[in-house]
C-alpha cells in the first residue's frame, strides 16, 4: 500500500511561504492539506479524515494551542503536533495540557526530523485505532459468552 495515500497531514500556519515549503518537502510521502488559519483548518478537519494535525502557535485570531485543544474534542485519536518559531513555555504547557500534543518542534524545521515525527505520530494513531477495534471485538465476544452462559444455565 502506498503510504502517501494512507497518512493525511494537515499543516496550519498563517505564513503562506511555510505552507508552500511544507507541501514541497512532504507531498511525496504524505497526503498534505494546508490551511492559512484556524477557521480554514476547521473546515478541512470537518471534511477529511486527518491523522496528523500540525499547527503553528502564533496566528491571528486563534492560537495553535486553541486549535489543537478544539481538534482534540472532535477527534481524540488524531495526533497533534505544535510547530512554532517561538520558544514560548506557556504555549508548550497549554499544548500539552489542553491540546494533548504528541510532539513540539521549533521552526525552522529539519525535514528528516519532521518526517520521522509524522511517521511515528501516524504509528501511534494507527495503534489507537487497532486498539479500539480489538476492544470492540472483545466486548462483543464477552457479550456472546455471557449469552451462551445464560442459555446453558437455563437449560
Kinemage of the C-alpha trace (Angstrom):
@kinemage 1
@onewidth
@group {chain A} dominant
@subgroup {mainchain}
@vectorlist {calphas} color= white
{ca unk a 1} P 0.000 0.000 0.000
{ca unk a 2} L 1.291 3.467 -0.865
{ca unk a 3} L 1.939 5.345 2.404
{ca unk a 4} L 1.283 8.664 0.698
{ca unk a 5} L -2.360 7.689 0.395
{ca unk a 6} L -2.671 6.491 3.975
{ca unk a 7} L -1.229 9.335 6.055
{ca unk a 8} L -3.285 12.524 5.909
{ca unk a 9} L -1.458 15.507 7.375
{ca unk a 10} L -2.892 18.979 7.923
{ca unk a 11} L -0.419 21.805 8.479
{ca unk a 12} L -1.829 25.113 9.728
{ca unk a 13} L 0.277 28.273 9.520
{ca unk a 14} L -0.586 31.897 8.763
{ca unk a 15} L 2.644 32.272 6.758
{ca unk a 16} L 1.918 31.000 3.252
{ca unk a 17} L 5.630 30.521 2.471
{ca unk a 18} L 5.809 27.964 5.288
{ca unk a 19} L 2.786 26.128 3.863
{ca unk a 20} L 4.382 26.030 0.409
{ca unk a 21} L 7.698 24.777 1.833
{ca unk a 22} L 5.954 22.133 3.925
{ca unk a 23} L 3.929 20.848 0.986
{ca unk a 24} L 7.005 20.781 -1.269
{ca unk a 25} L 9.043 18.882 1.316
{ca unk a 26} L 6.468 16.244 2.263
{ca unk a 27} L 3.971 15.732 -0.575
{ca unk a 28} L 5.961 12.724 -1.837
{ca unk a 29} L 5.460 10.938 1.484
{ca unk a 30} L 2.059 12.035 2.763
{ca unk a 31} L -1.261 13.409 1.588
{ca unk a 32} L -0.859 17.043 2.576
{ca unk a 33} L -3.597 19.502 3.477
{ca unk a 34} L -2.725 23.094 4.356
{ca unk a 35} L -4.650 25.931 5.960
{ca unk a 36} L -3.702 29.566 6.467
{ca unk a 37} L -5.953 29.991 9.528
{ca unk a 38} L -7.674 28.025 12.266
{ca unk a 39} L -11.053 28.714 10.625
{ca unk a 40} L -9.846 27.213 7.343
{ca unk a 41} L -8.367 24.279 9.273
{ca unk a 42} L -11.708 23.576 10.966
{ca unk a 43} L -13.385 23.233 7.556
{ca unk a 44} L -10.694 20.809 6.367
{ca unk a 45} L -10.940 18.830 9.625
{ca unk a 46} L -14.718 18.563 9.255
{ca unk a 47} L -14.481 17.315 5.665
{ca unk a 48} L -11.458 14.992 5.819
{ca unk a 49} L -10.029 12.181 7.923
{ca unk a 50} L -6.873 13.888 9.177
{ca unk a 51} L -4.476 11.576 11.002
{ca unk a 52} L -1.817 14.118 11.995
{ca unk a 53} L -2.561 17.786 12.727
{ca unk a 54} L 0.378 20.187 12.835
{ca unk a 55} L -0.176 23.780 13.870
{ca unk a 56} L 1.880 26.908 14.241
{ca unk a 57} L 1.307 28.624 17.581
{ca unk a 58} L 1.130 32.326 16.797
{ca unk a 59} L -1.611 33.019 14.286
{ca unk a 60} L -4.115 35.864 14.097
{ca unk a 61} L -7.449 35.086 15.729
{ca unk a 62} L -6.857 31.623 17.150
{ca unk a 63} L -3.663 30.353 18.706
{ca unk a 64} L -2.348 26.968 17.626
{ca unk a 65} L -2.870 25.569 21.120
{ca unk a 66} L -6.542 26.609 20.968
{ca unk a 67} L -6.964 24.875 17.599
{ca unk a 68} L -5.274 21.709 18.896
{ca unk a 69} L -7.469 21.679 22.011
{ca unk a 70} L -10.627 22.078 19.916
{ca unk a 71} L -9.492 19.367 17.487
{ca unk a 72} L -8.963 17.025 20.450
{ca unk a 73} L -12.655 17.284 21.362
{ca unk a 74} L -13.795 16.281 17.865
{ca unk a 75} L -11.157 13.659 17.124
{ca unk a 76} L -9.338 12.380 20.208
{ca unk a 77} L -7.387 9.777 18.220
{ca unk a 78} L -5.834 12.359 15.925
{ca unk a 79} L -2.182 13.037 16.703
{ca unk a 80} L -1.355 16.702 17.289
{ca unk a 81} L 1.995 18.463 16.841
{ca unk a 82} L 2.891 22.057 17.701
{ca unk a 83} L 5.448 23.611 15.339
{ca unk a 84} L 6.451 27.146 16.165
{ca unk a 85} L 9.239 29.641 15.731
{ca unk a 86} L 8.987 30.888 19.286
{ca unk a 87} L 10.154 29.156 22.450
{ca unk a 88} L 7.067 30.095 24.455
{ca unk a 89} L 6.893 27.934 27.573
{ca unk a 90} L 3.289 28.944 28.274
{ca unk a 91} L 2.302 27.784 24.768
{ca unk a 92} L 4.092 24.488 25.267
{ca unk a 93} L 2.360 23.964 28.613
{ca unk a 94} L -1.048 24.780 27.066
{ca unk a 95} L -0.370 22.483 24.121
{ca unk a 96} L 0.473 19.598 26.415
{ca unk a 97} L -2.296 20.182 28.952
{ca unk a 98} L -5.158 21.348 26.719
{ca unk a 99} L -4.308 20.008 23.276
{ca unk a 100} L -2.600 16.816 24.409
{ca unk a 101} L 0.095 17.237 21.803
{ca unk a 102} L 2.297 14.362 20.781
{ca unk a 103} L 5.323 16.473 19.936
{ca unk a 104} L 6.670 20.017 19.962
{ca unk a 105} L 9.084 21.211 17.267
{ca unk a 106} L 10.671 24.571 16.596
{ca unk a 107} L 10.958 26.356 13.280
{ca unk a 108} L 12.797 26.214 11.078
{ca unk a 109} L 12.125 22.507 10.967
{ca unk a 110} L 14.556 19.823 9.953
{ca unk a 111} L 12.918 17.825 7.118
{ca unk a 112} L 14.248 14.462 8.315
{ca unk a 113} L 13.228 15.047 11.932
{ca unk a 114} L 9.763 16.288 10.989
{ca unk a 115} L 9.195 13.403 8.552
{ca unk a 116} L 10.154 10.887 11.252
{ca unk a 117} L 7.925 12.674 13.767
{ca unk a 118} L 4.954 12.482 11.373
{ca unk a 119} L 5.609 8.803 10.651
{ca unk a 120} L 5.856 7.993 14.361
{ca unk a 121} L 2.715 10.022 15.055
{ca unk a 122} L 0.849 8.007 12.441
{ca unk a 123} L 2.041 4.756 14.009
{ca unk a 124} L 0.503 5.876 17.294
{ca unk a 125} L -2.718 6.897 15.508
{ca unk a 126} L -2.880 3.509 13.797
{ca unk a 127} L -2.227 1.648 17.068
{ca unk a 128} L -5.028 3.601 18.776
{ca unk a 129} L -7.424 2.593 16.006
{ca unk a 130} L -6.341 -1.054 16.212
{ca unk a 131} L -6.815 -0.995 19.987
{ca unk a 132} L -10.339 0.411 19.557
{ca unk a 133} L -11.201 -2.360 17.097
{ca unk a 134} L -9.799 -5.039 19.399
{ca unk a 135} L -11.697 -3.602 22.373
{ca unk a 136} L -14.921 -3.646 20.357
{ca unk a 137} L -14.327 -7.280 19.338
{ca unk a 138} L -13.531 -8.211 22.924
{ca unk a 139} L -16.724 -6.561 24.148
{ca unk a 140} L -18.765 -8.409 21.509
{ca unk a 141} L -17.105 -11.720 22.408
{ca unk a 142} L -17.808 -11.126 26.091
{ca unk a 143} L -21.468 -10.413 25.341
{ca unk a 144} L -21.699 -13.579 23.260
{ca unk a 145} L -20.073 -15.635 26.009
{ca unk a 146} L -22.439 -14.202 28.620
{ca unk a 147} L -25.402 -15.049 26.375
{ca unk a 148} L -24.190 -18.632 25.893
{ca unk a 149} L -23.566 -18.991 29.611
{ca unk a 150} L -27.114 -17.789 30.395
{ca unk a 151} L -28.505 -20.230 27.814
{ca unk a 152} L -26.552 -23.060 29.393
{ca unk a 153} L -27.721 -22.120 32.885
{ca unk a 154} L -31.351 -22.033 31.727
{ca unk a 155} L -31.237 -25.464 30.140
